[in-house]
Amino acid sequence: MLLFIQTGLWAQSVTIHGTAPFSKGFELTAFRYHDCITYNRQLLATDTVKTDGKFTLQFDLKETQRIYLRSNHQKAPLYVEPGHSYEIEFPKKDSSRLFNADIDQDADLYINTSDSTELNWLILDFNRRYDDFWTKNYQSFVIKRMRIPLDSFRRAMNLHYQHVQNPYFHDYLDYSIASTEVSTLESQNFMARDYLYNRKIRYDNYEYMLFFNQFFDKYFYQFMLKPAGAPLFTAINDHGSAAEVMNGLKEAHYLSNDTLRELLILKGLYEIYGNKEFSQQRILGILDDISKKSVVAEHRLIARDIIARYTLLRRGTTAPAFSLPDRNGKTVSLSDFKGKYVYLWFGNFENSGCMSDLKVLEELSRKYPIITVVCILTNDSPEEMKKVFKQNPKFNWVFLQGTGNEALKH
């Protein structure tokens, strides 16, 4: 008789208190990447920054991971651990940088802690030491002789942080250095030995997956161009067989492990989907097969994310549902317009190009009343909306407030 015991992790609450004095009235959201192949965003929590600049975010988490806080065209990383609370300050926008309303500025949070064992404190401390290492060893990078300095630096850092008990931090240290080795064109055999073989795949670890994506960048397609990989074209385009693709990669370097090989296949199919040499229908079929039959839960999730990414808003598919407040605070859903021709527009009032679009939509709405124009504002505060509507009374069609709704925008 066999007894199967599930040892899954229990989710614990994470609380983030803070101030964002330069985002008053804007929504502040916390999100994570649902997977690190497609980088689809998953909303964790949201709050509107109060008039005193304060906000609170709370959500459940099973494992330590890198998340992002986003507000008012800025996003900043934060490493959070289940069961922990954080006091942070969201920064002022850097006005010296070129501003694009459609692209978030990267920013750094101020984390209020004096605990030198706290994960973010440790990572900041390590990054400063790493920056100092690069300043002193840049010439070695230029002449492609980084292995000895990097090995020495790794040993020194492992010794310096030997008292640290946090396993996530040690993975951060290892894979930050590993990503540097990839960029310096060090031997792949050494890197595979040090960072892939006999190592657990850490799907929720941003640094591990960054290294994985760099190490195997375009590897899948480049292998198919070799004689040993040629049968993969048939396996994909003619048969659409996940099993054949798995078998065809058995002889590829570094991929003797079935789990690693299947993850590489997911990354490879994601990369080649837009390549005209391959049947998109067959690729989607292989992904669908993996999403249903893979023994690895993370792979089933990644396959579903890739399918969603490449089929979203395609002709003949159902438009994603949403419910958002209008300019008067009334909730409006896409289903409210069932049976009508709907023109959906996404934008914001801070972008001059978007404002030009709205002038065109004004004419479209007047000339073709059969079309229902619905404008979803992505980055505007309620105060900014009222100001623009007052200045443009002819903007009298449906406007919805989508600020902070990460799921809608991504």
Secondary structure in CASP SS format (residue, H / E / C, confidence):
PFRMAT SS
TARGET T0000
AUTHOR 0000-0000-0000
METHOD secondary structure of the structure
MODEL  1
M C 1.00
L C 1.00
L C 1.00
F C 1.00
I C 1.00
Q C 1.00
T C 1.00
G C 1.00
L C 1.00
W C 1.00
A C 1.00
Q E 1.00
S E 1.00
V E 1.00
T E 1.00
I E 1.00
H E 1.00
G E 1.00
T E 1.00
A C 1.00
P C 1.00
F C 1.00
S C 1.00
K C 1.00
G C 1.00
F C 1.00
E E 1.00
L E 1.00
T E 1.00
A E 1.00
F E 1.00
R E 1.00
Y E 1.00
H C 1.00
D C 1.00
C C 1.00
I C 1.00
T C 1.00
Y C 1.00
N C 1.00
R E 1.00
Q E 1.00
L E 1.00
L E 1.00
A E 1.00
T E 1.00
D E 1.00
T E 1.00
V C 1.00
K C 1.00
T C 1.00
D C 1.00
G C 1.00
K E 1.00
F E 1.00
T E 1.00
L E 1.00
Q E 1.00
F E 1.00
D E 1.00
L E 1.00
K C 1.00
E C 1.00
T C 1.00
Q E 1.00
R E 1.00
I E 1.00
Y E 1.00
L E 1.00
R E 1.00
S E 1.00
N C 1.00
H C 1.00
Q E 1.00
K E 1.00
A E 1.00
P E 1.00
L E 1.00
Y E 1.00
V E 1.00
E C 1.00
P C 1.00
G C 1.00
H C 1.00
S E 1.00
Y E 1.00
E E 1.00
I E 1.00
E E 1.00
F C 1.00
P C 1.00
K C 1.00
K C 1.00
D C 1.00
S C 1.00
S C 1.00
R C 1.00
L C 1.00
F C 1.00
N C 1.00
A C 1.00
D C 1.00
I C 1.00
D C 1.00
Q E 1.00
D E 1.00
A C 1.00
D C 1.00
L C 1.00
Y E 1.00
I E 1.00
N C 1.00
T C 1.00
S C 1.00
D C 1.00
S C 1.00
T C 1.00
E C 1.00
L H 1.00
N H 1.00
W H 1.00
L H 1.00
I H 1.00
L H 1.00
D H 1.00
F H 1.00
N H 1.00
R H 1.00
R H 1.00
Y H 1.00
D H 1.00
D H 1.00
F H 1.00
W H 1.00
T H 1.00
K H 1.00
N H 1.00
Y H 1.00
Q H 1.00
S H 1.00
F H 1.00
V H 1.00
I C 1.00
K C 1.00
R C 1.00
M C 1.00
R H 1.00
I H 1.00
P H 1.00
L H 1.00
D H 1.00
S H 1.00
F H 1.00
R H 1.00
R H 1.00
A H 1.00
M H 1.00
N H 1.00
L H 1.00
H H 1.00
Y C 1.00
Q C 1.00
H C 1.00
V C 1.00
Q C 1.00
N C 1.00
P H 1.00
Y H 1.00
F H 1.00
H H 1.00
D H 1.00
Y H 1.00
L H 1.00
D H 1.00
Y H 1.00
S H 1.00
I H 1.00
A H 1.00
S H 1.00
T H 1.00
E H 1.00
V H 1.00
S H 1.00
T C 1.00
L C 1.00
E C 1.00
S C 1.00
Q H 1.00
N H 1.00
F H 1.00
M H 1.00
A H 1.00
R H 1.00
D H 1.00
Y H 1.00
L C 1.00
Y C 1.00
N C 1.00
R C 1.00
K C 1.00
I C 1.00
R C 1.00
Y C 1.00
D C 1.00
N C 1.00
Y H 1.00
E H 1.00
Y H 1.00
M H 1.00
L H 1.00
F H 1.00
F H 1.00
N H 1.00
Q H 1.00
F H 1.00
F C 1.00
D C 1.00
K C 1.00
Y H 1.00
F H 1.00
Y H 1.00
Q H 1.00
F H 1.00
M H 1.00
L C 1.00
K C 1.00
P H 1.00
A H 1.00
G H 1.00
A C 1.00
P H 1.00
L H 1.00
F H 1.00
T H 1.00
A H 1.00
I H 1.00
N H 1.00
D C 1.00
H C 1.00
G C 1.00
S C 1.00
A H 1.00
A H 1.00
E H 1.00
V H 1.00
M H 1.00
N H 1.00
G H 1.00
L C 1.00
K C 1.00
E C 1.00
A C 1.00
H C 1.00
Y C 1.00
L C 1.00
S C 1.00
N C 1.00
D H 1.00
T H 1.00
L H 1.00
R H 1.00
E H 1.00
L H 1.00
L H 1.00
I H 1.00
L H 1.00
K H 1.00
G H 1.00
L H 1.00
Y H 1.00
E H 1.00
I H 1.00
Y C 1.00
G C 1.00
N C 1.00
K C 1.00
E C 1.00
F C 1.00
S C 1.00
Q H 1.00
Q H 1.00
R H 1.00
I H 1.00
L H 1.00
G H 1.00
I H 1.00
L H 1.00
D H 1.00
D H 1.00
I H 1.00
S H 1.00
K H 1.00
K H 1.00
S C 1.00
V C 1.00
V C 1.00
A H 1.00
E H 1.00
H H 1.00
R H 1.00
L H 1.00
I H 1.00
A H 1.00
R H 1.00
D H 1.00
I H 1.00
I H 1.00
A H 1.00
R H 1.00
Y H 1.00
T H 1.00
L C 1.00
L C 1.00
R C 1.00
R C 1.00
G C 1.00
T C 1.00
T C 1.00
A C 1.00
P C 1.00
A C 1.00
F C 1.00
S E 1.00
L E 1.00
P E 1.00
D E 1.00
R C 1.00
N C 1.00
G C 1.00
K C 1.00
T E 1.00
V E 1.00
S E 1.00
L H 1.00
S H 1.00
D H 1.00
F H 1.00
K C 1.00
G C 1.00
K C 1.00
Y E 1.00
V E 1.00
Y E 1.00
L E 1.00
W E 1.00
F E 1.00
G E 1.00
N C 1.00
F C 1.00
E C 1.00
N C 1.00
S H 1.00
G H 1.00
C H 1.00
M H 1.00
S H 1.00
D H 1.00
L H 1.00
K H 1.00
V H 1.00
L H 1.00
E H 1.00
E H 1.00
L H 1.00
S H 1.00
R H 1.00
K H 1.00
Y C 1.00
P C 1.00
I C 1.00
I E 1.00
T E 1.00
V E 1.00
V E 1.00
C E 1.00
I E 1.00
L E 1.00
T C 1.00
N C 1.00
D C 1.00
S C 1.00
P H 1.00
E H 1.00
E H 1.00
M H 1.00
K H 1.00
K H 1.00
V H 1.00
F H 1.00
K H 1.00
Q H 1.00
N C 1.00
P C 1.00
K C 1.00
F C 1.00
N C 1.00
W C 1.00
V E 1.00
F E 1.00
L E 1.00
Q E 1.00
G C 1.00
T C 1.00
G C 1.00
N C 1.00
E H 1.00
A H 1.00
L H 1.00
K H 1.00
H C 1.00
END
